Structures are given as structure tokens and as C-alpha cells.
Amino acid sequence: MTARNETSLSLDAGGTETLIEVRNASVTFDMDRGRSKVMDDVTMDIHREEILGIVGESGSGKSMFASALMDAVVDPGVLTGDVIYHPPDGDSFSVLDLDDEELKEFRWEEISMVFQGAMDSFNPTMSIGGHFEETLRAHDYNVADGMDHGRQLLADLYLDPDRVLDSYPHELSGGMQQRALIALSLLLKPNVLVMDEPTAALDLLMQRSITSLLANLHEEYGITMIFITHDLPLVADLADRLAVMYAFEFIEVGPCYDILKDAAHPYTRALLKAVPNLSSALEEMEPIEGDSPDPVDVPSGCSYHVRCPLADEQCRSTDPGFERVSDGHEAACFYWEDAREEITYTLSDREQEVTFDERR
Ligand SMILES: Nc1ncnc2c1ncn2[C@@H]1O[C@H](COP(=O)(O)OP(=O)(O)OP(=O)(O)O)[C@@H](O)[C@H]1O
């Protein structure tokens, strides 16, 4: 892989090791109705061994960010900027400099991805065991050793390895398929697992059980996890940090605990207000008014200004940079202090459990 003239480890101000640096990354699609900018100058560090939750409304650019991490933006999308990977045991390199062969290696062995629909990821005519063996062979791994690790992963995910490996995808329930897919993604011992709405098609109980199994895997193998979802309470249970996306860029980033307890960006606060809360009456839930922007025509200044109750002339004309809220907590808003006073929300019982959990 292409080495860069950089130190192999970067430390941010807080002394946290950075595993992936995304620098000024943008993605554009040229369409008949104009240029669509679906990722807008995004800069973000992913820390080693953290669980990062990425949340935002549908269409805000979460999946595009995941694709950019692996240089997997689909044609004719154009990714610019840089994605620098700092492997735990080697020289740093730019993911965008990798050739096809290097990318294939990188995508399974360094960063692995789990998508929402397990059924679409498995070949229906091949047993689960066949998928595991094929993956090991394609990457020149020892099949016997690799299958031992695969069995262990399946057992870690509370699946019966023999039964699952002998089964065809349709013979397993949705929850079992999704767990088998997570085990397959971890087969080559990647450093990073990116999950894009991995539990969206499952019932609430299975979602919770998978997030708790992921927490165990994280503990056992020290994997860096990126969990993408529109379901804020779900990821709050799992994540160390939250990054909130709005209109193709991040607008607030910080420790999960801090953001849930007292979010700074008006959009995040509105999102927390809109979250279904089983313990409160339906009329207390407030959906966010207005629509999210069209990527061909993103509003000037702060892209949230058209929906924001605090917006003024400055917000309409000037794009706010990130402002420091507290250690590791930043928000892209001129008026985050006012937002904290003027936009109120109540945490659900579940979120209160998370925010009062002292580990976070
Ligand atoms: N192949 C494509 N061509 C053009 N635009 C695209 C393409 N794929 C995605 N987009 C646009 O990019 C934007 C971001 O999409 P993305 O899938 O990243 O959003 P998301 O936040 O992951 O949404 P969801 O939660 O619904 O999956 C959307 O406006 C979408 O329409």
C-alpha cells in the first residue's frame, strides 16, 4: 500500500489516537438538473477503538460518508479531499491512492462494512459456511484457521456455529442472518467495522440484543466501530461519541453523554425533541418542521437556517465553523448558547439511563 510521508500515529488535542482522518472530503454527482453535492467539505477524525455513532435524517449523507471512508462512492460520484488511514502497525497512507487490488485488501482486512439488508448481502444459493470459506480463499487466508475464528465469532454472537454454517441464508431468521453477516465481516480481523443501519429491518428486541452483542465484541476484540443510524436512542446505548449530520455535513460532534444531556446545535436539540419517547404522550413529540435540503440547492450560510427558530441575517449569509462547546464537543452554530436556553427537550427514560451511566 502507498505509504505517505506522515507519522504513523496522529494525536488530537486530547491525546486520543486517530485511526482515520477525513480531510475536506466532498462528493458530487453531475445530474441533468445540476451539480448535486451530497457530501460537503467534511473533516472528521475517527479515534482508535471508539464506537462512533453517526445520526441524522434520511438523505443527510450518512451512507455517503461511509462509502467515502473506503473510497467506495458509486459512479458517477466524484470524491475529492483526502482519507488518511493510520494502521496500528505500519505507515500511514491515503485510501484514495490505493489501486484496485490494494482497495480489495483494505476493504475486508482493515475496514469491513455491514449493510442493512443481510439478505441482499448473502448469495441465496450458497450456504453461510460457503460464504465464510470463499472469503478466506479470496484473501489467501488459511481456511482451517479462519473457520475456527469464524466459529468463535458466531458463538460470540450467540449463534450455534454448526447449525448456522450449514444453513442457507433463507433458513435463518432476520436477526440470525444479520448476526451471521456481522461475524462474516469480522472474519479477517479488520480494525474497523462500519455498520449502516444494521438493525433497521429487525424488531426492537432484536435491535437491542444486537447492540449489546456489538458492545461485547467491541470489548473483546477492541474493534473501532462506526454505527450509522437515524435512530438516536438506539445508538446512544452503544456509542462513545456521536456525530450528527445535517445537509451533507457534520454539525455537532462530541461525547455521547454530553450530547444527549445538553446538545448544543439547534438541529440536534430538535432531533432529540422529535425522538419517540415511550414514556411521554404523543402530543409531546415535536417533529422537525420543514424539509431537509435538496443537494442540488443547499441554502446559503448555515444550511439549517431555513428551519431554525434562532436564525438571523448572519446565519443566512455565513456558514458557521465549528465552535468549541467543551472538551471534544463542538457545534457548527453561532448561537449554540442561546439554543441551549431556548430549545428545550426532555430525555426519555432510556436516554436518562445512558446519560447517568458513569462509564460515558
Ligand atoms: N448514486 C447516487 N446518485 C446521485 N445522488 C445520490 C446517489 N446516492 C445517494 N445520493 C444522494 O446523496 C444524498 C445522501 O444520501 P445518503 O444515502 O448518504 O443519505 P443517508 O443519510 O444515508 O440516508 P438514509 O438514512 O435514507 O440511508 C441523498 O440526497 C441522496 O439522494
The ligand as a Tripos MOL2 file, in Angstrom:
@<TRIPOS>MOLECULE
LIG
   31    33     1     0     0
SMALL
NO_CHARGES

@<TRIPOS>ATOM
      1 N1        -25.9800    7.2410   -6.8290 N.pl3     1 LIG1
      2 C1        -26.4100    8.4550   -6.4640 C.ar      1 LIG1
      3 N2        -26.5630    9.4470   -7.3840 N.ar      1 LIG1
      4 C2        -26.9770   10.6830   -7.0080 C.ar      1 LIG1
      5 N3        -27.2830   11.0290   -5.7450 N.ar      1 LIG1
      6 C3        -27.1630   10.0820   -4.8030 C.ar      1 LIG1
      7 C4        -26.7130    8.7520   -5.0980 C.ar      1 LIG1
      8 N4        -26.7020    8.0350   -3.9370 N.ar      1 LIG1
      9 C5        -27.1220    8.8960   -2.9860 C.ar      1 LIG1
     10 N5        -27.4070   10.1040   -3.4770 N.ar      1 LIG1
     11 C6        -27.8780   11.2860   -2.7480 C.3       1 LIG1
     12 O1        -26.9360   11.5760   -1.7320 O.3       1 LIG1
     13 C7        -27.6100   12.1250   -0.5980 C.3       1 LIG1
     14 C8        -27.1170   11.4320    0.6390 C.3       1 LIG1
     15 O2        -27.5540   10.0690    0.5920 O.3       1 LIG1
     16 P1        -27.1860    9.0210    1.6970 P.3       1 LIG1
     17 O3        -27.6470    7.6930    1.2250 O.co2     1 LIG1
     18 O4        -25.7490    9.1590    2.0730 O.co2     1 LIG1
     19 O5        -28.0860    9.5120    2.9180 O.3       1 LIG1
     20 P2        -28.3610    8.8000    4.2970 P.3       1 LIG1
     21 O6        -28.2380    9.8470    5.3470 O.co2     1 LIG1
     22 O7        -27.5100    7.5900    4.4340 O.co2     1 LIG1
     23 O8        -29.8840    8.4020    4.1320 O.3       1 LIG1
     24 P3        -30.6730    7.0730    4.6200 P.3       1 LIG1
     25 O9        -30.7390    7.1630    6.1130 O.co2     1 LIG1
     26 O10       -32.0070    7.2490    3.9550 O.co2     1 LIG1
     27 O11       -29.8900    5.9050    4.1230 O.co2     1 LIG1
     28 C9        -29.0960   11.9810   -0.8570 C.3       1 LIG1
     29 O12       -29.5930   13.2460   -1.2560 O.3       1 LIG1
     30 C10       -29.1890   11.0040   -1.9930 C.3       1 LIG1
     31 O13       -30.3020   11.2720   -2.8020 O.3       1 LIG1
@<TRIPOS>BOND
     1     1     2 1
     2     2     3 ar
     3     2     7 ar
     4     3     4 ar
     5     4     5 ar
     6     5     6 ar
     7     6     7 ar
     8     6    10 ar
     9     7     8 ar
    10     8     9 ar
    11     9    10 ar
    12    10    11 1
    13    11    12 1
    14    11    30 1
    15    12    13 1
    16    13    14 1
    17    13    28 1
    18    14    15 1
    19    15    16 1
    20    16    17 2
    21    16    18 1
    22    16    19 1
    23    19    20 1
    24    20    21 2
    25    20    22 1
    26    20    23 1
    27    23    24 1
    28    24    25 2
    29    24    26 1
    30    24    27 1
    31    28    29 1
    32    28    30 1
    33    30    31 1
@<TRIPOS>SUBSTRUCTURE
     1 LIG1         1 GROUP 0 **** ****
